[in-house]
Amino acid sequence: MVTYSGEVSHQWARRRLLADWRAGRVSRETVCDGDFRLLAASRFHGESVGRPCPICGGADLRVVLWIFGESLGKMSSSARSVEEIERFADAGREFTVHNVEVCPDCHWNHLLSAREVGP
């Protein structure tokens, strides 16, 4: 089990962005801008969140765990499974895990939280 030393939630920013989109202050192209790597990661590494996409209503909304950290070397800035994250943590590596919500259908994506892992 991974022990996190802190978490920064981006839920407020998500709610604000969605409110702006619904009010027409932000275009769909702006909120549905997921790049190729993120979309591919959502299909192969993402876990279903069990609720529809807030933009298109699609049922395949997913969460991807994306890791960053100097101690990870070439593995930094990549999607990883919970098991891989646990192995890195058990090895004493310091890194950040980003939980990213992604819709592979319309390309909606938003950072939900960032959590620190380390000794």
Contact map, one row per residue, 1 for C-alpha under 8 A:
11100000000000000000000000000000000000000000000000000000000000000000000000000000000001000000000000000000000000000000000
11110000000000000000000000000000000000000000000000000000000000000000000000000000000011001100000000000000000000000000100
11111000000000000000000000000000000000000000000000000000000000000000000000000000000000000000000000000000000000000000110
01111110000000000000000000000000000000000000000000000000000000000000000000000000000000000000000000000000000000000011110
00111110000000000000000000000000000000000000000000000000000000000000000000000000000000000000000000000000000000000011110
00011111000000000000000000000000000000000000000000000000000000000000000000000000000000000000000000000000000000000011000
00011111100000000000000000000000000000000000000000000000000000000000000000000000000000000000000000000000000000001111000
00000111110000000000000000000000000000000000000000000000000000000000000000000000000000000000000000000000000000001110000
00000011111100000000000000000000000000000000000000000000000000000000000000000000000000000000000000000000000000011100000
00000001111111000000000000000000000000000000000000000000000000000000000000000000000000000000000000000000000000111000000
00000000111111100000000000000000000000000000000000000000000000000000000000000000000000000000000000000000000000011000000
00000000111111110000000000000000000000000000000000000000000000000000000000000000000000000000000000000000000000000000000
00000000011111111000000000000000000000000000000000000000000000000000000000000000000000000000000000000000000000000000000
00000000011111111100000000000000000000000000000000000000000000000000000000000000000000000000000000000000000001110000000
00000000001111111110000000000000000000000000000000000000000000000000000000000000000000000000000000000000000000000000000
00000000000111111111000000000000000000000000000000000000000000000000000000000000000000000000000000000000000000000000000
00000000000011111111100001000010000000000000000000000000000000000000000000000000000000000000000000000000000000000000000
00000000000001111111110000000000000000000000000000000100000000000000000000000000000000000000000000000000000000000000000
00000000000000111111111000000000000000000000000000000000000000000000000000000000000000000000000000000000000000000000000
00000000000000011111111111000000000000000000000000000000000000000000000000000000000000000000000000000000000000000000000
00000000000000001111111111110010000000000000000000000000000000000000000000000000000000000000000000000000000000000000000
00000000000000000111111110000000000000000000000000000000000000000000000000000000000000000000000000000000000000000000000
00000000000000000011111111000000000000000000000000000000000000000000000000000000000000000000000000000000000000000000000
00000000000000000001111111100000000000000000000000000000000000000000000000000000000000000000000000000000000000000000000
00000000000000000001111111100000000000000000000000000000000000000000000000000000000000000000000000000000000000000000000
00000000000000001001101111110110000000000000000000000000000000000000000000000000000000000000000000000000000000000000000
00000000000000000000100111111110000000000000000000000000000000000000000000000000000000000000000000000000000000000000000
00000000000000000000100001111111000000000000000000000000000000000000000000000000000000000000000000000000000000000000000
00000000000000000000000000111111100000000000000000000000000000000000000000000000000000000000000000000000000000000000000
00000000000000000000000001111111100000000000000000000000000000000000000000000000000000000000000000000000000000000000000
00000000000000001000100001111111100000000000000000000000000000000000000000000000000000000000000000000000000110000000000
00000000000000000000000000011111110000000000000000000000000000000000000000000000000000000000000000000000011110000000000
00000000000000000000000000001111111000000000000000000000000000000000000000000000000000000000000000000000001110000000000
00000000000000000000000000000001111101100000000000000000000000000000000000000000000000000000000000000100001110000000000
00000000000000000000000000000000111111100000000000000000000000000000000000000000000000000000000000000000001000000000000
00000000000000000000000000000000011111110000000000000000000000000000000000000000000000000000000000000000000000000000000
00000000000000000000000000000000001111111000000000000000000000000000000000000000000000000000000000000000000000000000000
00000000000000000000000000000000011111111100000000000000000000000000000000000000000000000000000000000100000000000000000
00000000000000000000000000000000011111111110000000000000000000000000000000000000000000000000000000000111001000000000000
00000000000000000000000000000000000111111111000000000000000000000000000000000000000000000000000000000001000000000000000
00000000000000000000000000000000000011111111110000000000000000010000000000000010000000000000000000000000000000000000000
00000000000000000000000000000000000001111111111000000000000001110000000000000000000000000000000000000111000000000000000
00000000000000000000000000000000000000111111110000000000000000000000000000000000000000000000000000000001000000000000000
00000000000000000000000000000000000000011111110000000000000000000000000000000000000000000000000000000000000000000000000
00000000000000000000000000000000000000001111111000000000000000011000000000000011100000000000000000000000000000000000000
00000000000000000000000000000000000000001111111100000000000001111000000000000000000000000000000000000000000000000000000
00000000000000000000000000000000000000000100111110000000000001110000000000000000000000000000000000000000000000000000000
00000000000000000000000000000000000000000000011111000000000111100000000000000000000000000000000000000000000000000000000
00000000000000000000000000000000000000000000001111100000000111100000000000000000000000000000000000000000000000000000000
00000000000000000000000000000000000000000000000111110000001110000000000000000000000000000000000000000000000000000000000
00000000000000000000000000000000000000000000000011111000001110000000000000000000000000000000000000000000000000000000000
00000000000000000000000000000000000000000000000001111100111110000000000000000000000000000000000000000000000000000000000
00000000000000000000000000000000000000000000000000111111111110000000000000000000000000000000000000000010000100000000000
00000000000000000100000000000000000000000000000000011111100000000000000000000000000000000000000000000000000000000000000
00000000000000000000000000000000000000000000000000001111100000000000000000000000000000000000000000000000010100000000000
00000000000000000000000000000000000000000000000000001111110000000000000000000000000000000000000000000000010000000000000
00000000000000000000000000000000000000000000000000011111111000000000000000000000000000000000000000000000000000000000000
00000000000000000000000000000000000000000000000000011001111110000000000000000000000000000000000000000010100000000000000
00000000000000000000000000000000000000000000000001111000111110000000000000000000000000000000000000000000000000000000000
00000000000000000000000000000000000000000000000111111000011111000000000000000000000000000000000000000011100000000000000
00000000000000000000000000000000000000000000000111111000011111100000000000000000000000000000000000001111000000000000000
00000000000000000000000000000000000000000100011110000000000111110000000000000000000000000000000000001111000000000000000
00000000000000000000000000000000000000000100011110000000000011111000000000000000000000000000000000111100000000000000000
00000000000000000000000000000000000000001100111000000000000001111100000000000011000000000000000001111100000000000000000
00000000000000000000000000000000000000000000110000000000000000111110000000000011110000000000000011110000000000000000000
00000000000000000000000000000000000000000000000000000000000000011111000000001111000000000000000011110000000000000000000
00000000000000000000000000000000000000000000000000000000000000001111100000111111000000000000001111000000000000000000000
00000000000000000000000000000000000000000000000000000000000000000111110100011100000000000000001111000000000000000000000
00000000000000000000000000000000000000000000000000000000000000000011111110011000000000000000011100000000000000000000000
00000000000000000000000000000000000000000000000000000000000000000001111110010000000000000000011000000000000000000000000
00000000000000000000000000000000000000000000000000000000000000000000111110000000000000000000111000000000000000000000000
00000000000000000000000000000000000000000000000000000000000000000001111111110000000000000000101000000000000000000000000
00000000000000000000000000000000000000000000000000000000000000000000111111110000000000000000000000000000000000000000000
00000000000000000000000000000000000000000000000000000000000000000000000111110000000000000000000000000000000000000000000
00000000000000000000000000000000000000000000000000000000000000000010000111111100000000000000000000000000000000000000000
00000000000000000000000000000000000000000000000000000000000000000011110111111100000000000000000000000000000000000000000
00000000000000000000000000000000000000000000000000000000000000000111100000111110000000000000000000000000000000000000000
00000000000000000000000000000000000000000000000000000000000000000111000000111111000000000000000000000000000000000000000
00000000000000000000000000000000000000001000100000000000000000011110000000001111100000000000000000000000000000000000000
00000000000000000000000000000000000000000000100000000000000000011110000000000111110110000000000000000000000000000000000
00000000000000000000000000000000000000000000100000000000000000001000000000000011111110000000000000000000000000000000000
00000000000000000000000000000000000000000000000000000000000000001000000000000001111111000000000000000000000000000000000
00000000000000000000000000000000000000000000000000000000000000000000000000000000111111100000000000000000000000000000000
00000000000000000000000000000000000000000000000000000000000000000000000000000001111111110000000000000000000000000000000
01000000000000000000000000000000000000000000000000000000000000000000000000000001111111111000000000000000000000000000000
11000000000000000000000000000000000000000000000000000000000000000000000000000000011111111100000000000000000000000000000
00000000000000000000000000000000000000000000000000000000000000000000000000000000001111111110000000000000000000000000000
00000000000000000000000000000000000000000000000000000000000000000000000000000000000111111111100000000000000000000000000
01000000000000000000000000000000000000000000000000000000000000000000000000000000000011111111110000000000000000000000110
01000000000000000000000000000000000000000000000000000000000000000000000000000000000001111111100000000000000000000000000
00000000000000000000000000000000000000000000000000000000000000000000000000000000000000111111100000000000000000000000000
00000000000000000000000000000000000000000000000000000000000000000000000000000000000000011111110000000000000000000000011
00000000000000000000000000000000000000000000000000000000000000000000001100000000000000011111111000000000000000000000111
00000000000000000000000000000000000000000000000000000000000000000000111000000000000000001001111100000000000000000001111
00000000000000000000000000000000000000000000000000000000000000000011111100000000000000000000111110000000000000000001110
00000000000000000000000000000000000000000000000000000000000000000011100000000000000000000000011111000000000000000111100
00000000000000000000000000000000000000000000000000000000000000001111000000000000000000000000001111100000000000000111100
00000000000000000000000000000000000000000000000000000000000000011111000000000000000000000000000111110000000000111110000
00000000000000000000000000000000000000000000000000000000000000111100000000000000000000000000000011111000000000111100000
00000000000000000000000000000000000000000000000000000000000000111100000000000000000000000000000001111100000011111000000
00000000000000000000000000000000000000000000000000000000000011110000000000000000000000000000000000111110000111110000000
00000000000000000000000000000000010001100100000000000000000011110000000000000000000000000000000000011111001111000000000
00000000000000000000000000000000000000100100000000001000010111000000000000000000000000000000000000001111111110000000000
00000000000000000000000000000000000000110110000000000000000111000000000000000000000000000000000000000111111100000000000
00000000000000000000000000000000000000000000000000000000010100000000000000000000000000000000000000000011111000000000000
00000000000000000000000000000001000000000000000000000011000000000000000000000000000000000000000000000011111100000000000
00000000000000000000000000000001111000100000000000000000000000000000000000000000000000000000000000000111111110000000000
00000000000000000000000000000011110000000000000000001010000000000000000000000000000000000000000000001111011111000000000
00000000000000000000000000000011110000000000000000000000000000000000000000000000000000000000000000011110001111100000000
00000000000001000000000000000000000000000000000000000000000000000000000000000000000000000000000000011100000111110000000
00000000010001000000000000000000000000000000000000000000000000000000000000000000000000000000000001111000000011111100000
00000000111001000000000000000000000000000000000000000000000000000000000000000000000000000000000001111000000001111100000
00000011111000000000000000000000000000000000000000000000000000000000000000000000000000000000000001110000000000111110000
00000011100000000000000000000000000000000000000000000000000000000000000000000000000000000000000111100000000000111111000
00011111000000000000000000000000000000000000000000000000000000000000000000000000000000000000000111000000000000001111100
00011110000000000000000000000000000000000000000000000000000000000000000000000000000000000000011110000000000000000111110
01111000000000000000000000000000000000000000000000000000000000000000000000000000000000001000111110000000000000000011111
00111000000000000000000000000000000000000000000000000000000000000000000000000000000000001001111000000000000000000001111
00000000000000000000000000000000000000000000000000000000000000000000000000000000000000000001110000000000000000000000111
